[in-house]
Amino acid sequence: MEFLRRGGWERVLVGESGAEVYRRGEIYAKWCQPGGVAELRGERDRVEWLAGTGIPGARVADWIELVDGAALLTTAVPGVSGDELPASRRTADNLAAVVKALHEIPTDDCPFERRLDDVISQAADVVLRGAVNPEFLTDEWRLVPPEQLLAGLYAELAEVEAKAELVVCHGDACLPNFLFDPDTLECTGVIDIGRLGVADRYADLALLKAQLEDEWSVDAADFLQTYGLTEPDAQRLTFYRLLDSLTWPRPVSGPEGT
């Protein structure tokens, strides 16, 4: 996608999926190679859908698909990411409010699913390829062979699935994917929604709890209570955090060492 390497585009980062992200003014461009086009097209569709729900976020500016890959161009969302802000009760309350609003969208209105069977199959693929990224594991989990961690998930799968409370989930609910006005601390938008879909609410809550504890070093109990969860399910909080950790493979170095 040669046009992204000229004309004022600045490369911002390389995402977990290997996609490259560029920015020019108030437009972001995420580019992927041919193997990632279907996934990126799915993210485009999710951005378009979310824009019609009232949840703040980016809008699709353009979609470019060529023989060597595809680029999704989206509008920039104002604000700073949650991981760049100091811990505060107000920010956590506003985060809880936007997550709750997302989860209250009627599931019948959402055309996207994130079925638990599909997610655990994705984790199994990463584990069987020996590609688990240890950066996503806790210190305790790093001491356990990934195959054993996966086996533990399978052992609990039926019980966890039976307790599922299906809502519209972000799918990658970490602090960098929620932007805030640095003055008012109001949430200005959600981003990186390539994994958005109907799933158990704990798929989001488990990640957010871990993020608040790891990035902000705060007890997540107040956040969960503001969200409306006074007696959280400890099993599902642990299950979904581990499951998500096993779905992110180690990044593959490209020709530029990225």
N, C-alpha and C positions, 0 to 999 in steps of 0.2 A: 504494500500500500504506500507507494512512493510519495504521494501527495502529502502524507502526514509528516514526512521528513523534510519538508520545505514549506515555504509560504507562511512562516510565522508560528507554526505549531511547536509547542514545547512538550517534550515527553515528561509526564508526571511520575509514572511508576509502571511496574510490571505486576499485574495482579496474580493471585494465587492460581488462577486458571492458566496463566501464561499469556493472557491477553495484555497488549500494551495500551496504556492510557495517555492521551495527549490533551493539551488545552490550548485554545486560542481565544483570548477574550473571555466571553461568557458562554463558550461552547466547549464541551468535553467530547472527545472521540475515543472510543474503545475499539481497538482493532484486534482481529484474531486471524490465524491461519485457517485454511480450508477445513481442517478437522474440528474446529471450534465454531463453525458458522451456525450450525443448528442450535447450539447452546446460546450463542449471542442473539440469534433471532428470537429465541424464547425470552431473553431478557428484554428485547425491544417490545415484544408483545405485552409483557408485564408492566413496563413503564407506561405504555399507552393505556392500559387498563386502569392502573392505579391513578392516573391523572384524572380519571372521571369519577373517582370515589369521594373526593373531598380531603383525602389524606395528602398533606403537602409533599411535594417531591419534584423530580426532574420531569421534563417533557421531551419527547422525541423531536429532534430538529431535522434529522435526515437519516437515511439508511442507504449505504453504498455496498454493493456486493459485486466483486470481481473474481476473476479466475484464481487470484492468489490470496483471497480471503474476503473479509467483510469488515465494515466499520459502522458502528452505531454512534451517531452524534446526538447528544442530549444537551439541554440547557443546564447551566450551572445553578445549583441551589445555594442561596446566600447563607452565610453563617460559618461557624467553625464546628469541627467534629467534636463529639462528646469526649473523646480521649484527650483533647487539647484543653479541656476546661478543668479547673480544680473541682474536687468533690463538693457538692452542696445539696442540701435537702431540696431546694427549689428546682434545681436541674433534674434531680432524680424524680421528683413529683411530675414534672413536665414530660419526662421520658415515659413514666408510667402511663400518663394520660394519652400520649400518642399511640403507644403500644395497645392500650385498651381500646382506643378508637379503631385501630386496624383490626383487632380481634373481634370487634362488634359488627363488622361488615357481614351481612348475611352470606353464609357459605354458598348458597344457591346462586349468588351473583358472581361468584369467582369461577372462571373457567379453568383454573390451574390447580393441580393436585401435587402434593408432596407426600406420596404414600409411604408409610413406614417400611413396607416390604421393599420398595425401591431404594430407600435410603440405606437400609442395612445391606442390600445387595451391592450398593456403591461402596460401602465401607469394606465389605468382604473382598471386592475387587482390589481395593488399595492394599489391604492386608496381604492377600495372596500374591500380589506383585512385589511384595517387600518394599512398598513405597511409602509407608506410614511416616509422616513428618513429626519428629519428636518435639518440635517447637509447640505443637498444639496439645501435647500431653502434660499432665501434672507430673511432679517429681515422683510421686508414688506410682503412677501408671507407666513411667519410663522403665521401672524395674521389672515389669511384667512383659513376657513375650506378647506381641500384638495378637497372635493366634489365640492366646488365652483370654485376652481382653475381649476379642470378638466372640469367643465361645460363651463368655459370661453374658454378653448382650443377647445371644440367641436363647440362652437359658431363661431370660426374663421376658423375652419378646411377647409371648402370648399374654402374660399378666399385664404388661404395660399397654399392649394394644387394647385389651379389654377395658381399660380405664380411660382411654383416649377421650379428650374433649376437643372436638374438631372446630377450628376457627381458621380465619385467613391469617397465615403466619408470614412474617418477613422472610424467614428461612436462613438468614445469616445475621441475626440480631446482636451485633456487637457495637460498641460505642462509636467507632469511626463511621458507622453507617447511619448515624443520627446526627443531624446538624442543628445548631442552636444559635440564636442571636446572643452574642457575647454580653450585651447590655441587659436585656430583659430575661435572658435564659429561656425564652420560649423556643420550642422546637420549630425549626423552619423547614424541615423536610427529611425524608428518608431516602437513602440512595442504595445502590448495589443490590437490586432486588431480583437478581437472576434465579434465586432459589425460592421466591415467593410462591405460596400455594396453600391449599387447605391441608392442615396437619394438626396434631395435638398442640394445644397452647403451650405445653411445657417444652416443646422444641425451641420456642423463642425464650421462654422464661429461664430455662436452664442456662442458656448462653448469657443472658443479661445478668443473672445472678453472679456468674463467674466473672464477668467483665467488671461489675461494680466492686467485687472483692479484690480482683487482681489489679485493675487499673486505678481505682479510686481508694482501695484499701478501706472500704466501709462495709458494715453489715447490711446485707441486702434485705433484711426483714422489713424495714420501713418502705422500701420500694415495692415489695410484694404486697404489703398491706394497702398501700395507696392504689395499687393495681386492682385490689379486691380479693387478695388471697391471704387469708388470715392463718390457714393451716395448710401450708404447701406440702405436696407429696414428695418426700425426700427421695423415694425410689426413682421417680420420673426425673427429678432434677439431676440426679447422678447419671441415669441412663442416657438421657438426651445430650448431656454434656460430653460424655464419652463417645457416644455415637457420632456426634458432629466432629470430634477430634480425629476420628478414624476416616473421615471422608475427604480430608485434605491431603493429597499426596505431596511428597517433596517436590519443589519446583525443579523443572528440567532446565539446565543451562543451555542458552541459545548461542548463536554464533558470536554474539557480542558479550558473552559472559553473563547474561542476565538470567 
